[in-house]
């Protein structure tokens, strides 16, 4: 285990993808050896240690540079329980060092021209070009505050390439007319209902159409999961098109796991051209959660926050990531997942603020069963000034029986209190008891300030949604 990090290198170190001069090769070899020993360095070529409390984020099993994922916890990494969640440790150490503000910066994806190369010579060349000896002397004899500012600017210019230019600031959407019925409803202050539909395990559009016709009068929009649990189903994109053709507005889920930065930009342009306006940006489940044989494990080119950053700039600034102009920018309403029960509430507040800063306009949260913990989460969001900037749709799902509840409790990011499981155990009709529990949760959640709507995730039990909507008084 490396000396200055609580984890260990999850994947091998990178090597350059192009020929390097001899001096650079030698320097990279030394850096790979020393930083590997002390920090578990993977030689990403764009060191972020200053922003991540000197714990290398590339030790994350997903390689996330803007973690943690929705499955983070104090117990360990859900991909490999034998090691800690590196991003949980980063947040924990940042809190102790008083460096939480640094975690709000939207960090860039890998620069593949620098991957595998050394950062020492890169830093020296940057210093020689943009700082120089005269400014170094000036820095040495400046006040502590000025010196800190100069040092921070030096490292920021290195880690934030011009094609990215991430920061810690909130980037509100440019003034515009709502681009979807869902955005229009939320902008008007109306209570919105979205429903998640499981895509079929076949090529039959009839399965999708049947559920759309069943839910069309009870929901404002329908989500389709994007290969959930890293298992293949009909694509979210295809389901969204079928839904749109049959009179219900879709929310297109895009898992970063299966896309590169190039394919995300292309897919969203295509979706917007077809009239799909609501986009939910997700990092995606790790392939290890899927069925055998597992696919590649090191597949994250970008994460959900980077996806939000890219798509917001495409929409509001009319630019591709490479700086080219988009003559007709996509018309999109950007969403993200909220994770009330991942990690610690105080850490999730920072994480959700980062998503909002990057471009999220609405949240659909993970499933809610613990109202007290969810209330704490909402209070934390309020502390960070998030509730006035984003529309939040609370995740609801009935549970069919105690066995299902115990299984769900093992899923990262879901927490079902023991007393609810006991209620299901002791019920004469567990399925009906699950419905009553869901109705009680809906009633309590609707009273919490900051809730803009509900997101029903009934997982192959979509037929129960109309009853929940009607009996909770959400629709006549």
N, C-alpha and C positions, 0 to 999 in steps of 0.2 A: 504494500500500500504506500503511495507517495507520502512524503513527509508533511506537507502543508494542507492536505485535503482529507476529508473524512471518507472519501470513496476510493475508487481505483479506476484506471483507464478501462472503459467498457469495450472499446474497439481499438484496433491497431492505429498507430500514428500514420498520418498521410505522408506521401512523398510527392514531389512536384510532378505536374502534368506537362512539363516542357523542360528542355535542357537548361541547366543553370551553370554559370561560371564556376570555376574551381573554388575560388574564395567563398562564394555563397554556399557551395556544397559543404565545405569544411565547417563554416559557421553554423549551418543548419544541423550538421551532425552533432556538434557540441551542444547546441540548444535542445535538440531532440533528447539527448542523453540527460542533461541537467534538469530541464523543465519536466521531462517525463518522470524523473525520480522525485522531484519536489511537488509537482502539481498534476501529474497524470496527463501532461500535455499531449494533444493529438496533432500538433503542428498545423492548426487551421490557417495560419498565415495572417490572422487578424485578431491579436490577443485581446481578450475582454476582461482580464483578471481584475483590473481596477474597478470595473463596474459590478463585478460579481463577488466582492468580498474575498478575492484571491483564492476562489475555488473555481476550477475550470468548468464552465457549463457544458463543454463537449464530453464530459464524463456521463452526462445524461444518456440513458439507454436510447432515447429518441434523437439525441444530438441537438436538442432544442436550445436555441440561443435567446429565446424569450420565454423561459419556462416560468412556473411548472405547468404540467398538463393537468387536466381535470381529475386525474387519478392520484395526485400527490398526497402523501400522508407522512406522519412522523414515524410510522412503523417501518416503512421501507419502500423500495421501488416496486410497482406492481408488475413490471416486466421481469425483474429478477429480485425476488424477495430477500436474497442473501446480501444485498447491498442497500445502502440508504438511498432515499430520493435526493439526488444531488441538489435539485432546486430548492427543496425544503431546507437543506443545510445552508444553501446560499442565503436564503431569506433570514434564517435563524442567526447566522453570523453577521449579516448586514445590520440586523436590528441591534445586536450587541455593540457593533462598531459605530452605530449612529449613521449608517450610510443607506438608509432605506430610499432616500430620494434618488439615488443612483439607479435603483431598480426600475424606475419609471421610464428610462430612456429606451426607445425602440431600437434594438440592436439589429444590425444588418445581417442578411444571409451570407454564406461563404462567398468570398471572391475567389473564383477558381483559378485566376491568374496568380494568386498568392498562396493558395493551398499547398502545403508541404514545404514552403520556403521559410526562411528564418525571419523573425521580427526584429532582431537586433540590428542587422545591417539596414533593414528598411527604416527603422527609427533613426539611425544615424544619418541616412541620406535625407530623410525628411527634415531633421534638425539642420543639416548643412544647407539645405535649399531654402527653408522658410524661417529659420530662427537665427542661426549664425552665432559667432562668438560675441559680437557686440551686444546682442540682445540677451545672451546668456549672462554676461557680466551685469547687465542692467537688472536681470532677474535676481541675481545673487544679492544685490544691494537694495532690492525693493522691500517694501513692507511685507509682512507675512501674508496679508490678504492678497496683495498684488501678485506675489510669488505663486500662491496657490492657484490663482486665476490663470496665470501664464502656463503653469504646469498642466492644468486641466485642459486648457485649449490645445496644447501640444499633443496630448494623448487623444483628445476627441477628434482632432483633424486626421489622426492616423486610423482610428477605428471606424470613422464615419466617412466612407468614400463619397465623392461628389454625386455619384449616381444614386445614393441612398439618402444621406443627410438626415438621419433620424435624430429625434430630440425627446424632451420630456414634456412638451407642451400639448395642450388640447387643440385639436384641429377640427373646429365645427364644420359641418357641411355648408357649402355656399348656398346662398338664398335661392330657393327653387320652389316650384309647385310640386306637390307630392306625386311620385312616379308610379305608385301602386295604390290599390284600394286599401291594403293593410296600412300603408304609411298615412293615407288620407284619414282613416279612422282614428289612428293613434294621434295624429296631429290635431284632430278635432276634440281630443279628450274623451273619446268614446271607449268603452271597455271592449277589447278585442279578444277573439277566440281563434287559436290556431290548433291544428291537430296533426299529430305525426302518424303517418301510414307506413307500414312495413312493405317495401317493394316485393313483388312476387319472385318466387324461385323458378320462374319460367319466362317465356317470351310472350305470354298471353296478355294483351292489353285489356282483355275483358275483366281480369282480376282487379286492375286499377280502376277501370270505369265503374265497376260495381260499388266499390268503396267510395268513390267520388260522389256517385248519385245518392248514396246513403247519408253522406255527411255534408252535402252541398248547402243545405238549409240551416246547418248548425255551426258552421265555421266560416271565418273570414279568409282563411288560407290553409293550405295543407303542405306539410313537410314530407319529404321522402328521405329516409336515412341513406347515407352513402356508404355502402358495404359495411354495415355495422359489425363490430367485433371482428373486423378484418376478414369477413366472409363474403363471397360474391353473391349478388342479387341483381335484378334488373337495375340499370343505372338510375341514379337520382335525376339526371338530365332527361332521360326518356320519359320517366314517370311525370316530371314537371310539364313536359310538352303535352302529354296525354291529358293531364289534369286541366291545363289551360284550354285545350280543345273541347273540354266537357263542362265548362262553365264554372270552375272553381280556380281561384288564384293560387299558384304554387309558391312555395319557399324552396329555392334550390339549395340543397346542402352540398358543400364542396369540402371534402377532406383533403388537407394538404398532403397527407401521407401518399396519395396516389398521383400527385401532380408536381411538375417543376414550375418555376416562376414563369416560364414561357407558356406552358399549357394552361395555367390559370388565367392569364391575360386573354388568351385566345378563346377559352371556354366562356368566359364572362361576356366578351364581345358577341359571341354567337347567341348566348342566352338572351341578352338585351335585344338583339335583332329580332328574336322570336317573340318578344313580349314578356319574357320572364324577368321581373324587376326585383324580387326579394331574394337576397343572397345571404345564406348563413355560412360563415367562415369557421371551419373546425380544423383542429390539428389532426384528429383521427386516432383510432385505436392502433396499438402496436400489432404487427403481424403475428406475434407470439400468441395473441388471444384467438387467432383463427384456427381453422382445422388443418390437420396435416395434409400434404406437406407444406410447411411454412415457406413463404416467399422471402425475399431479401429483407434483412433487418435494418440496414443503413440507408433508408430511402427518403428521408425528409430533406428536401431541398429548401423548403420554407416552412414556417409554422403559421398558426392562425393569425397571430398579430402582424406578422410580416405580410400575410395575404391581405389583411384589412388595409395596411399602409399602402400597398401597391394599388389596390382597387380604388381606394379613396383618391389617390393622386391621378389615376386614370380618369375618374369621373369629374373631379373638381378642378384639376389642372390641365386636363386634356393631353396627358403625356404617358407614353409607355415607360417602363422601368429604364430602358436604355436612352430615354430623352427624346425619342421621336414624337412628333405631334400626332394626336388622334383627331382627325377632321370632324368626326361625329362621336363624341365620348359616350360611353354606356350610361343609360339611365337606370340607376340601381339604388336600392334601399338596403344598407349593409347591416347585418346582424352577427352576433357572436353568442357562444354558449356561456351561461353563468353557472358557476360551480359553488353553491352554498356549503357543500359538505366535503369539499376537498381541502386538504391542508388545514391551516388555522384561519379563522375568520379574519384576523388582522392582516394576514398575508394575502388572502383573497381580495381584500379591499384594494391593495396595491395592484394586484394582477388585473382586476376588472377596470381600474382606472387607466391602466396602460392600454387596454383594449379600446376604451372610449376615446382616449387621446389619439389612438391610431386611426379611428374612423368608425367604430361601432355605433349604430344609431338605435338598435334594439337588442335586447338580450332575451333568449329563451333559456330558462334555468333547468338544471337537472331536477330529478324528482324530489318532491318535498313531502316528508312524513314527520319530521321533527320541527314543529312550529317554533319552539323556543330558540333553537339554533338558527332557524331561518330569519327570525326577527332580529337576532344579533347581526346576522349577515347584512340585512337591510340597513340597520343602524350604522354599520361600518361603511357601507356604500355612501350613506348620507354624509358621514364625516369627511369623505373624500370628494364631496361635491358632485357625485355621479348621478343621483336620482333626477336632477333637473336637466340632465344632458342626454339621457337614454330612456327608452321605453322598455319596461321590464315585464315580461310574460312569465308567470310562475308555472313550473312543471308539475302536472298532476297525472296520476295513474292509479286506478284501482288494483287491488291485489286479490287474486283468486283464492288463495289458501295460504296456510302457514308455511308449507313447503316452498312455495314460490317466494314468500317473504324472506325465508332464510337464504335461498339462492341469491336473491337480489341484494341482500346485505353483503355478499361477497364481491359485488361489482364495485370497482373503485368509484368514489364520488357519490355513493348512495348510502344513507343511514336510516334504517327503520328501527325505532325504539322497541325495546323488549315488550312493553305493555301492549303494543299493537299486535305483535306476534302472538302474545298470549290470548288476546281477544279472538284472533282467527283460530287459534287452537281450540278454544272453548266454545266456539260458535256451532250451533246445530246446522247452519247453512253458511259455510265460510265464504262462498262467493257473494252472497247478499251482504254479509258483514263487511266484506271488502268494499262494496259499493257505498255502504253507509259511512265507512271511514273516509272514503274519498269525498263524499258530500260534506262531512264535517270539516275536512281540511280546506275545501273550497270556501266554505263560509268564513273560516278564520283568516285565510290568506287574503280574501277580498277586503278585509278591514285594515290590512297593513298599509300605511301610507307609502306611496311610490309604486304600487302595483298597477300596471296599465292593462293587464289582461291575463288570460290563462293559456297554457300550452299543454294540450292533452296528449300523453304518450301512452297509449293503451296496449302496445306491443301485441299485435295479432288479435286484439279484442276490441277492434274499432266499433263494433256494433253497440257497445255500451255507452259510447260518447253521447249520442242523442239523448239518452235517458239522463245522464249526468248534467247535460246542458239545461234540459227542461226542468228537472227537479231542483236544481240550484237557482232557478230563476234567471238564468242568463239569456234565455230565449223563450218566447211564449210557446 
